């Protein structure tokens, strides 16, 4: 099969290789997916570049945890009805060496989420981007239960995680307040379900949010814990939760007593290490939202497998939508 891989950490153009590898074969409890689309996440790029000085976990790594395609082989103990299923997958390269940047990918069958047989190409592209961003965004707001009737704040609502969190919160019946970095993003985020959208650097942000939610917001999906924790402490409701999936500082300071007197829960998220049941529940709800049209993922760029280095560089620069590899 054709595949991309790296055998050392470094810049995309220096370490990514595209070539031929043996076709993988599924073992017990596993399925093989003929990959149509491979989703690219910032986390995939960070793993390749050696972010946080993490060592190479395997001698050779095929990147990308998310993807979509059709099951074309099954291992022992897998129901034969799974053969030929259209699926999207997540965590393919989570504690495993070979991800979805290849013509075939083998995953435990529980990580291959069924899709309708007649799913169109556009929806398949979006499904290939559900994994890391979708499960993280869902976990950030739904870890403590339903959101119907609650007021939520999503920081970075124009980004991959924030966009999905915003849409899922609106779908769940919440009042959604969102922040964005640029004015040009405001209308897009409103269209995704946020009732109130503000610029993240607005010096009066906390006051504006308190006007809407005088008793505070119940849950916050946080894109930068270190940068926003003082604002979050000013507007969180008593008993509220701040769920953060990134921090620009490794050891940020916190306003301890302000948070403590508000009985705040801090939830720090690492998507690779969510419990399996948490991932499966999020995957089920994300799939339902995608299929009923209440969740949409904007695909901005499509690359062939041979241009994986250029795709990684685009993700590193940031953009308005998601980048994918078209494998077949």
C-alpha positions in Angstrom: 0.0 0.0 0.0 1.0 3.6 -0.4 1.5 5.3 2.9 3.3 8.3 4.6 5.6 7.8 7.6 8.4 9.3 9.6 11.3 7.6 11.5 12.5 10.6 13.4 11.1 13.9 14.7 11.5 17.1 12.8 10.0 19.5 10.3 7.5 18.1 7.8 9.7 18.4 4.7 12.7 16.9 6.5 11.1 13.7 8.0 7.9 12.8 6.2 8.3 10.0 3.6 5.7 8.7 1.1 6.3 5.2 -0.3 5.1 1.6 -0.2 4.5 -0.5 2.9 3.1 -4.0 3.3 -0.7 -4.1 3.5 -1.6 -4.4 7.2 -3.7 -7.4 8.4 -6.3 -7.1 11.2 -5.8 -9.2 14.3 -8.4 -10.4 16.9 -11.0 -7.7 17.5 -9.7 -5.5 14.7 -10.9 -4.2 11.4 -9.0 -2.9 8.4 -10.3 0.3 6.8 -9.6 1.1 3.2 -9.1 4.8 3.8 -10.7 7.4 1.6 -10.0 10.5 3.7 -7.4 11.1 6.4 -8.1 14.0 8.8 -5.2 16.1 10.0 -5.2 17.6 13.5 -2.7 20.0 15.2 -2.0 17.1 17.6 -0.7 15.0 14.6 1.6 17.8 13.7 2.9 18.2 17.2 3.6 14.4 17.5 5.6 14.6 14.3 7.6 17.7 15.3 8.4 16.4 18.8 6.3 18.9 20.8 7.1 18.8 24.6 10.3 16.9 23.7 8.3 13.7 23.5 10.4 10.7 22.3 9.7 8.6 19.2 7.2 6.0 20.5 7.9 3.6 17.7 10.7 3.2 15.1 8.3 4.2 12.3 5.0 6.1 12.6 2.3 6.6 10.0 0.6 9.8 11.3 -3.0 10.9 11.8 -5.6 9.5 14.2 -8.7 10.4 12.3 -10.1 9.0 9.0 -13.0 7.6 7.1 -13.5 4.8 4.5 -14.9 1.3 4.2 -14.1 -1.9 6.2 -12.6 -4.3 3.7 -11.1 -7.0 6.1 -11.9 -8.2 9.6 -10.0 -10.1 12.2 -11.1 -13.0 14.4 -14.0 -12.4 16.8 -15.4 -9.5 14.6 -19.0 -9.8 13.4 -19.0 -10.6 9.7 -21.7 -7.9 9.2 -19.0 -5.3 9.6 -17.5 -6.2 6.3 -18.2 -3.5 3.7 -19.4 -0.9 6.3 -18.8 2.7 5.7 -17.1 4.1 8.9 -15.1 6.9 10.4 -12.4 6.1 12.9 -10.7 7.9 15.8 -7.5 7.2 17.9 -6.0 5.2 15.1 -2.5 6.5 16.0 -3.2 6.9 19.7 -0.6 4.6 21.4 -0.4 2.8 18.1 2.2 3.2 15.3 0.2 3.3 12.2 -2.5 5.9 11.5 -4.7 6.9 8.6 -2.2 8.6 6.3 -2.2 5.4 4.2 -4.4 3.4 1.9 -5.2 1.0 4.7 -5.4 1.3 8.4 -6.1 -1.3 11.1 -7.9 -0.3 14.3 -9.8 -2.1 17.1 -13.4 -2.5 15.8 -14.7 -0.3 18.6 -12.9 2.7 17.1 -14.6 2.3 13.7 -17.9 4.1 13.9 -20.6 3.1 11.3 -22.0 5.5 8.8 -24.9 5.0 6.3 -24.0 3.1 3.2 -25.1 6.0 1.0 -23.1 8.7 2.8 -21.9 11.3 0.3 -18.3 12.4 -0.3 -18.8 15.7 1.5 -20.1 14.1 4.6 -17.4 11.5 4.5 -14.8 14.3 4.4 -16.4 15.8 7.5 -16.6 12.5 9.3 -12.9 12.1 8.8 -12.4 15.2 11.0 -14.7 14.2 13.9 -12.2 12.3 16.1 -9.7 14.5 18.1 -11.5 17.8 17.7 -15.0 16.5 18.1 -14.4 14.2 21.0 -12.4 16.9 22.8 -15.1 19.6 22.1 -17.9 17.3 23.2 -16.1 16.3 26.4 -15.3 19.9 27.3 -19.0 20.8 27.6 -20.9 17.5 28.2 -18.6 15.7 30.7 -20.9 16.8 33.5 -24.2 15.9 31.8 -26.8 17.5 29.5 -26.5 21.3 28.7 -30.2 22.1 28.0 -31.0 25.4 29.7 -27.4 26.2 30.7 -25.3 29.1 29.7 -21.9 28.1 28.2 -18.8 29.9 27.1 -16.7 28.6 24.2 -13.3 30.3 23.8 -11.8 30.0 20.3 -15.1 29.2 18.8 -13.8 29.5 15.2 -11.2 26.8 15.7 -11.5 23.1 15.2 -12.5 22.1 18.7 -14.3 25.3 19.5 -16.5 25.1 16.4 -17.7 21.6 17.2 -18.2 22.5 20.8 -20.3 25.5 19.8 -22.5 23.5 17.5 -23.0 20.6 19.9 -23.9 23.0 22.7 -26.4 24.8 20.6 -27.9 21.4 19.5 -28.1 20.4 23.2 -30.3 23.5 24.0 -27.7 25.7 25.7 -27.3 29.5 25.5 -23.9 29.7 23.9 -21.5 32.7 24.4 -18.4 32.5 22.2 -15.1 34.4 21.7 -13.1 34.7 18.5 -9.8 36.3 17.6 -11.0 38.3 14.5 -14.1 40.3 13.6 -14.3 38.4 10.4 -15.1 35.2 12.4 -18.1 36.7 14.3 -20.8 36.0 11.7 -19.5 32.5 11.0 -19.6 31.5 14.7 -23.1 33.0 15.1 -24.3 30.9 12.1 -23.0 27.8 14.0 -25.3 28.5 16.9 -23.6 31.0 19.3 -26.1 33.6 20.4 -23.4 36.0 21.6 -20.0 36.4 20.1 -17.2 38.7 21.3 -13.6 39.4 20.5 -11.2 37.5 22.8 -9.2 40.7 23.5 -12.1 42.9 24.3 -11.0 44.7 27.5 -14.7 44.6 28.7 -15.3 41.0 27.9 -16.1 39.9 31.5 -18.5 42.8 31.9 -20.3 41.9 28.7 -20.6 38.3 29.6 -21.9 39.2 33.1 -24.6 41.4 31.5 -25.9 38.3 29.6 -25.3 35.9 32.5 -25.5 37.8 35.8 -25.2 34.7 37.8 -22.2 33.5 35.7 -21.7 30.8 33.0 -22.1 27.2 34.0 -19.4 25.6 31.8 -16.4 26.9 29.9 -14.6 25.3 27.0 -11.1 26.8 27.2 -8.6 27.0 24.4 -5.9 28.7 26.5 -6.0 28.2 30.2 -3.1 30.4 31.1 -4.3 33.3 29.0 -8.0 33.3 30.0 -8.1 32.0 33.6 -8.6 35.4 35.2 -11.5 36.3 32.9 -12.9 32.8 33.4 -12.7 33.2 37.2 -14.6 36.5 36.9 -17.6 35.0 35.0 -17.9 31.4 36.1 -21.1 30.5 38.0 -20.9 28.9 41.5 -20.4 25.2 41.0 -19.3 25.7 37.4 -16.7 23.8 35.4 -13.8 25.1 33.3 -12.6 22.5 30.8 -9.3 23.3 29.2 -7.6 21.4 26.3 -4.6 23.7 25.9 -2.4 26.2 27.8 0.2 28.5 26.5 2.1 28.1 29.8 3.0 24.8 31.3 2.6 26.0 34.9 0.0 28.8 34.8 -0.9 30.8 37.9 -4.6 30.7 39.0 -6.7 32.9 41.2 -7.1 30.2 43.8 -9.5 31.8 46.3 -11.8 33.3 43.6 -12.2 29.9 42.0 -12.4 28.1 45.4 -15.1 30.3 46.8 -17.1 29.6 43.6 -16.7 25.9 44.1 -15.3 25.6 40.6 -14.2 22.3 38.9 -11.1 22.5 36.7 -11.1 19.8 34.1 -7.8 19.4 32.1 -8.4 17.4 28.9 -6.0 15.1 27.0 -8.0 13.4 24.2 -5.7 10.4 23.8 -6.4 9.4 27.4 -10.2 9.8 27.7 -11.8 6.6 29.0 -13.0 4.4 26.2 -16.7 4.7 27.2 -16.3 8.5 27.1 -14.9 8.4 23.6 -17.6 6.0 22.4 -20.4 8.2 23.8 -19.0 11.3 22.2 -18.5 9.5 18.9 -22.2 8.3 19.0 -23.5 11.9 19.6 -21.1 13.5 17.1 -22.2 11.0 14.4 -25.9 11.7 15.1 -25.3 15.4 14.8 -23.4 15.1 11.6 -26.1 12.9 10.1 -29.0 15.2 11.2 -27.3 18.2 9.8 -26.8 20.1 13.1 -23.0 19.7 12.9 -21.0 20.9 10.0 -17.2 20.9 9.7 -15.7 23.3 7.2 -13.1 21.7 5.0 -10.8 24.3 3.6 -8.0 22.4 1.9 -7.7 18.9 0.3 -4.3 17.4 -0.5 -3.2 14.1 -2.1 -1.1 11.8 0.0 2.0 12.8 -1.8 1.6 16.4 -0.5 1.3 15.5 3.1 4.3 17.7 4.0 2.5 20.7 2.5 -0.7 19.8 4.4 1.2 19.6 7.7 2.8 23.0 7.1 -0.7 24.5 6.4 -2.0 23.1 9.7 1.1 24.6 11.5 0.3 28.0 10.1 -3.4 27.8 11.1 -6.4 28.4 8.8 -10.1 29.0 8.6 -11.1 25.4 8.1 -9.9 21.8 8.3 -7.3 20.2 6.0 -7.6 16.6 4.8 -5.7 14.1 2.7 -7.7 12.5 -0.1 -6.3 8.9 -0.1 -8.7 7.3 -2.7 
